[in-house]
Amino acid sequence: MKIALLTDAWLPQVNGVVTTLRELVQQLEAAGHEVQVLHPGQFVTRPCPGYTGIDLAVRPGKGVAKMLDALQPDAIHLATEGPIGWAGRRYCLRHGLAFTTAFHTRFPEILHAALRIPLGWGYALFRHFHRPSSGVLVPTQGVLQMLERRGFRHLRPWTHGVDTQAFSFHGEVAKSTHIGALAHPVALYVGRVSYEKNIEAFLQLDMPGTKVVCGVGPLGARLQSKYPQVRWLGILDRAALAKVYAAADVFVFPSRSETFGLVMLEAMACGTPVAAFPVDGPTEVLGAHEGQAARGGVLHDNLLTACQQALAVPRHEARARALDFTWAQAAQVFQQHLVPARSEGHGGWRIGHKNVTSLSLDS
């Protein structure tokens, strides 16, 4: 099966969306599918306003159309709502093609925080983007329900995974040359140093030990100046990052607007328990649904309390929860939600459905 995956988030960007899509492509290709990724590196780009480190394609419409004309894909997935996603949307509507989309990031909140654009305007724009989609893939039930309340339709649940070999288990807090000799407990944050991450809720905590931040973003310079006692590591490659996860006593996830939070799974795979607010992403990752106790960490409205209690969570419990998430499973769910690009009555049909024999999961 030939799959066109259109995304505004791709290498050299470092974020959860890029990690998700790279792992997805790897799984799909391992299953024998041909995947062509249309990404910003194939176009002239410019920095995203108010969000340094993210480059967006400039007028990619003709290039996108040329690539899709040449590929003639069996299925089309628009992963993001940026210029490439919009160009793909226009192409599909112009040619009467069905496609799926995904809601990876709460960009209306980012636009509100960075540019003061009202949330209602942002969600109206995104609702318009996703309206013709045959399936909007959403990573958590909480986000799915939120989007339903905001008038989104054709929502489909889609989980994520973690590479449990790259992020290997450590039964005790390990030593890392990247962190060095620091006072324990070591509380770690990994992610964009940006508006929507609510990172100052972590940096302001009055707790013993050492705070460590791994990541860069538009707030980096200001926060490094304001919190010089924090150990700032910048961006690390995957191998180094795994060692840093393993060297932490607790992983702190302060975001209140995350759609999922892959970094929590990576930390837990290394055995490091998570402390977070009881909101959509952490609730999904820690399995705290409908009164169930969190597994692999602690959720609490007081982030300091969550950190203190998470220090008592056995590292093997964090690892066990991470093992519930695999990229193979995530890729299988993704395939089930794909729709044939060129099929009469495509609305709601899935590739692999018994009535769509020409495009089975094994084709």
C-alpha positions as CSV (number, residue, x, y, z in Angstrom):
1,M,0.0,0.0,0.0
2,K,1.3,3.5,-0.9
3,I,0.7,6.0,1.9
4,A,1.3,9.8,1.6
5,L,2.0,11.3,5.0
6,L,2.0,15.1,5.0
7,T,3.5,16.9,8.0
8,D,4.7,20.3,9.0
9,A,6.6,18.6,11.9
10,W,9.7,16.7,10.9
11,L,13.5,16.5,11.4
12,P,15.5,18.5,12.4
13,Q,12.7,19.5,14.8
14,V,12.8,17.6,18.2
15,N,9.3,17.1,19.7
16,G,6.7,14.4,20.4
17,V,5.0,14.8,17.0
18,V,8.2,14.1,15.1
19,T,9.0,11.1,17.3
20,T,5.5,9.7,16.8
21,L,5.7,10.1,13.0
22,R,9.2,8.7,12.6
23,E,8.2,5.6,14.7
24,L,5.0,5.3,12.7
25,V,6.8,5.4,9.3
26,Q,9.3,2.8,10.5
27,Q,6.6,0.4,11.6
28,L,4.6,0.9,8.4
29,E,7.7,0.3,6.2
30,A,8.6,-2.8,8.2
31,A,5.1,-4.1,7.5
32,G,5.8,-3.7,3.7
33,H,4.0,-0.4,3.0
34,E,5.5,2.4,0.9
35,V,5.4,5.6,2.8
36,Q,6.2,9.0,1.3
37,V,6.6,11.8,3.8
38,L,6.0,15.3,2.6
39,H,7.8,17.6,5.0
40,P,9.2,21.2,5.4
41,G,12.7,20.1,4.4
42,Q,11.5,19.7,0.8
43,F,10.4,23.3,0.5
44,V,11.6,26.9,1.1
45,T,10.9,27.6,4.8
46,R,10.6,30.5,7.3
47,P,10.5,30.5,11.1
48,C,7.1,30.1,12.7
49,P,6.0,33.5,14.2
50,G,6.4,33.5,17.9
51,Y,7.8,29.9,18.0
52,T,11.5,29.8,17.3
53,G,12.9,26.4,16.3
54,I,10.0,25.5,14.1
55,D,10.3,26.3,10.4
56,L,7.2,26.2,8.1
57,A,7.0,25.7,4.4
58,V,6.4,28.8,2.3
59,R,3.7,28.3,-0.4
60,P,4.0,24.5,-0.7
61,G,0.8,24.0,-2.7
62,K,2.4,23.4,-6.1
63,G,5.1,21.2,-4.7
64,V,2.6,19.2,-2.7
65,A,0.4,18.7,-5.8
66,K,3.3,17.6,-7.9
67,M,4.4,15.0,-5.4
68,L,0.9,13.6,-4.9
69,D,0.4,13.5,-8.6
70,A,3.5,11.4,-9.0
71,L,2.8,9.2,-6.0
72,Q,-0.9,8.4,-6.7
73,P,-1.2,7.2,-3.1
74,D,-3.7,4.6,-1.9
75,A,-4.2,6.5,1.3
76,I,-3.5,10.1,2.4
77,H,-2.9,11.3,6.0
78,L,-2.5,14.9,7.0
79,A,-0.6,14.9,10.2
80,T,-0.6,18.6,11.0
81,E,-2.6,21.8,10.4
82,G,0.3,23.9,9.0
83,P,1.0,25.0,5.5
84,I,1.7,21.5,4.2
85,G,-1.4,20.1,5.8
86,W,-3.5,22.9,4.3
87,A,-1.9,22.3,0.9
88,G,-2.7,18.6,1.1
89,R,-6.3,19.4,2.2
90,R,-6.8,21.7,-0.8
91,Y,-5.4,19.0,-3.2
92,C,-7.7,16.3,-1.8
93,L,-10.8,18.4,-2.0
94,R,-10.0,19.6,-5.5
95,H,-9.5,16.0,-6.7
96,G,-12.3,14.4,-4.7
97,L,-10.0,12.3,-2.6
98,A,-10.6,11.0,0.9
99,F,-8.1,11.5,3.6
100,T,-7.5,11.3,7.4
101,T,-6.1,13.9,9.7
102,A,-4.7,13.9,13.3
103,F,-4.9,16.3,16.3
104,H,-1.5,16.0,17.8
105,T,-1.1,19.4,19.5
106,R,-3.3,22.0,21.1
107,F,-2.1,24.7,18.8
108,P,-5.1,27.0,19.6
109,E,-3.6,27.2,23.2
110,I,-0.1,27.9,21.8
111,L,-1.5,30.6,19.5
112,H,-3.3,32.1,22.5
113,A,-0.2,32.0,24.7
114,A,2.3,33.3,22.0
115,L,0.2,35.7,20.0
116,R,-2.9,36.3,22.2
117,I,-5.2,34.9,19.5
118,P,-8.6,34.0,21.2
119,L,-9.1,30.3,21.8
120,G,-12.4,30.4,20.1
121,W,-10.9,31.7,16.9
122,G,-8.1,29.0,16.9
123,Y,-10.6,26.2,17.4
124,A,-12.9,27.5,14.8
125,L,-10.0,27.5,12.3
126,F,-9.0,23.9,13.3
127,R,-12.6,22.7,13.2
128,H,-12.7,24.0,9.6
129,F,-9.5,22.2,8.7
130,H,-10.6,18.9,10.0
131,R,-14.3,19.0,8.9
132,P,-13.8,17.1,5.6
133,S,-11.6,14.5,7.1
134,S,-12.8,10.9,7.1
135,G,-11.2,10.3,10.4
136,V,-9.5,12.7,12.9
137,L,-7.0,10.6,15.0
138,V,-6.8,11.8,18.6
139,P,-4.4,10.4,21.2
140,T,-6.6,10.5,24.4
141,Q,-10.2,10.1,25.4
142,G,-10.1,13.4,27.2
143,V,-9.0,15.3,24.1
144,L,-11.5,13.4,22.0
145,Q,-14.3,14.5,24.4
146,M,-13.1,18.1,24.4
147,L,-13.1,18.2,20.6
148,E,-16.6,16.7,20.5
149,R,-17.8,19.5,22.7
150,R,-16.2,22.0,20.4
151,G,-18.0,20.6,17.4
152,F,-15.4,18.3,15.8
153,R,-16.7,15.2,14.1
154,H,-15.3,11.8,12.8
155,L,-13.0,11.5,15.8
156,R,-11.0,8.3,16.2
157,P,-9.0,7.2,19.2
158,W,-5.3,6.5,18.5
159,T,-2.7,5.6,21.1
160,H,1.1,6.1,21.0
161,G,4.1,4.0,22.0
162,V,7.6,3.9,23.3
163,D,10.8,2.2,22.3
164,T,11.5,0.1,25.4
165,Q,14.9,-1.1,24.1
166,A,16.3,2.4,23.4
167,F,14.9,3.5,26.8
168,S,16.0,0.6,28.9
169,F,15.1,-0.2,32.5
170,H,17.3,0.8,35.4
171,G,16.2,-0.6,38.8
172,E,18.1,2.1,40.6
173,V,18.9,5.7,39.8
174,A,21.8,5.5,37.4
175,K,24.8,7.8,37.0
176,S,25.1,10.0,34.0
177,T,28.1,12.0,32.7
178,H,25.6,14.5,31.3
179,I,24.2,15.3,34.7
180,G,27.3,14.7,36.8
181,A,27.3,14.7,40.6
182,L,24.2,16.6,41.7
183,A,22.2,16.7,44.9
184,H,19.4,14.2,45.0
185,P,16.5,13.9,44.5
186,V,17.0,14.9,40.8
187,A,13.8,16.2,39.3
188,L,13.9,16.1,35.5
189,Y,11.9,17.9,32.8
190,V,12.3,17.0,29.1
191,G,10.5,19.0,26.4
192,R,10.1,22.3,24.6
193,V,10.9,25.3,26.8
194,S,7.8,27.0,25.5
195,Y,4.6,28.8,26.4
196,E,2.2,25.8,26.4
197,K,4.4,23.6,28.6
198,N,3.8,25.5,31.9
199,I,7.4,24.8,32.7
200,E,7.6,27.5,35.4
201,A,5.2,25.5,37.6
202,F,8.1,23.0,37.8
203,L,10.9,25.6,38.1
204,Q,9.2,27.4,41.0
205,L,8.8,24.3,43.1
206,D,10.4,24.6,46.6
207,M,11.9,21.2,46.8
208,P,15.3,19.7,47.9
209,G,17.8,18.3,45.4
210,T,18.4,19.5,41.8
211,K,16.1,20.4,38.9
212,V,17.3,19.5,35.5
213,V,15.8,20.7,32.1
214,C,16.6,19.0,28.8
215,G,15.2,21.0,25.8
216,V,15.2,24.3,24.1
217,G,12.5,26.8,23.0
218,P,11.4,30.4,22.8
219,L,11.4,30.9,26.6
220,G,14.9,29.3,27.1
221,A,17.0,32.4,27.4
222,R,14.7,34.2,29.8
223,L,14.1,31.2,32.0
224,Q,17.8,30.3,32.2
225,S,18.5,33.8,33.4
226,K,15.7,33.7,35.9
227,Y,16.6,30.2,37.3
228,P,20.4,29.9,37.2
229,Q,20.3,27.2,39.9
230,V,18.7,24.8,37.4
231,R,20.9,22.5,35.3
232,W,20.1,23.3,31.7
233,L,21.2,20.6,29.3
234,G,19.8,21.7,25.9
235,I,19.0,19.0,23.3
236,L,20.5,15.6,23.7
237,D,20.5,12.6,21.2
238,R,18.4,9.6,22.1
239,A,21.2,7.6,23.7
240,A,22.2,10.4,26.0
241,L,18.7,11.3,26.8
242,A,17.9,7.7,27.9
243,K,20.9,8.0,30.3
244,V,19.6,11.3,31.7
245,Y,16.1,9.8,32.2
246,A,17.7,6.9,34.1
247,A,19.7,9.3,36.3
248,A,16.6,11.1,37.6
249,D,14.7,10.3,40.7
250,V,11.4,11.7,39.4
251,F,10.2,13.0,36.0
252,V,8.1,16.2,36.3
253,F,5.5,16.9,33.7
254,P,3.9,20.3,34.4
255,S,1.9,20.8,31.2
256,R,-1.9,21.2,31.6
257,S,-2.6,21.2,27.8
258,E,-0.7,18.2,26.4
259,T,-2.6,15.9,24.1
260,F,-0.4,12.9,25.2
261,G,3.2,13.4,26.4
262,L,5.6,10.8,25.0
263,V,8.4,12.0,27.3
264,M,6.5,10.5,30.2
265,L,6.5,7.1,28.6
266,E,10.3,7.4,27.8
267,A,11.0,8.3,31.4
268,M,8.9,5.5,32.8
269,A,10.5,3.0,30.4
270,C,13.8,3.8,32.1
271,G,12.1,3.3,35.5
272,T,11.7,6.9,36.5
273,P,8.3,7.7,38.0
274,V,6.2,10.6,36.8
275,A,4.7,13.5,38.7
276,A,2.0,15.5,36.9
277,F,-1.3,17.3,37.1
278,P,-4.4,15.2,36.7
279,V,-5.2,16.3,33.1
280,D,-5.7,14.6,29.8
281,G,-2.2,13.5,28.7
282,P,-0.9,12.3,32.1
283,T,-4.2,10.7,32.9
284,E,-4.0,8.6,29.7
285,V,-0.3,7.7,30.1
286,L,-0.7,6.7,33.8
287,G,-4.0,4.9,33.2
288,A,-5.9,6.9,35.8
289,H,-9.3,6.5,34.2
290,E,-12.7,6.5,35.9
291,G,-11.3,6.3,39.4
292,Q,-8.5,3.9,38.7
293,A,-5.2,4.5,40.5
294,A,-2.3,6.0,38.5
295,R,0.4,3.5,37.5
296,G,4.0,4.5,37.2
297,G,3.6,7.9,38.8
298,V,1.4,10.3,40.8
299,L,-1.2,12.8,39.6
300,H,-2.1,15.6,42.0
301,D,-3.5,19.2,41.7
302,N,-0.5,20.2,43.8
303,L,2.6,19.5,41.7
304,L,4.9,19.5,44.7
305,T,2.8,16.9,46.4
306,A,2.9,14.8,43.2
307,C,6.7,15.0,43.2
308,Q,7.0,14.0,46.8
309,Q,4.7,11.1,46.4
310,A,6.2,10.0,43.1
311,L,9.6,9.5,44.8
312,A,8.1,6.5,46.6
313,V,6.8,4.8,43.4
314,P,8.9,1.7,42.7
315,R,10.9,2.0,39.5
316,H,9.7,-1.4,38.3
317,E,6.1,-0.2,38.4
318,A,6.9,2.8,36.1
319,R,8.6,0.3,33.7
320,A,5.6,-2.0,33.8
321,R,3.2,0.7,32.8
322,A,5.4,1.8,29.9
323,L,5.3,-1.7,28.6
324,D,1.6,-1.3,27.9
325,F,2.4,1.0,25.0
326,T,4.1,-0.3,21.8
327,W,4.7,1.4,18.4
328,A,3.6,-1.8,16.7
329,Q,0.1,-1.5,18.3
330,A,0.0,2.3,17.5
331,A,0.8,1.6,13.9
332,Q,-1.9,-1.1,13.7
333,V,-4.5,1.3,15.0
334,F,-3.3,3.9,12.6
335,Q,-3.7,1.5,9.6
336,Q,-7.2,0.6,10.7
337,H,-8.3,4.2,10.6
338,L,-6.9,4.9,7.1
339,V,-9.4,5.3,4.3
340,P,-9.0,4.6,0.6
341,A,-8.2,7.8,-1.2
342,R,-10.2,6.8,-4.3
343,S,-13.2,4.8,-3.3
344,E,-16.9,5.7,-3.9
345,G,-18.7,5.9,-0.6
346,H,-15.4,6.3,1.2
347,G,-16.9,8.1,4.2
348,G,-16.2,6.1,7.3
349,W,-14.7,3.1,5.4
350,R,-11.4,1.9,6.7
351,I,-8.5,0.2,4.8
352,G,-8.7,-3.3,6.0
353,H,-12.5,-3.3,6.3
354,K,-14.0,-6.5,4.8
355,N,-15.8,-4.5,2.1
356,V,-12.5,-2.9,0.8
357,T,-10.7,-6.0,-0.3
358,S,-8.4,-4.2,-2.7
359,L,-6.6,-2.3,0.1
360,S,-6.1,-4.7,2.9
361,L,-3.7,-4.2,5.8
362,D,-1.4,-6.7,4.1
363,S,-1.5,-5.1,0.6
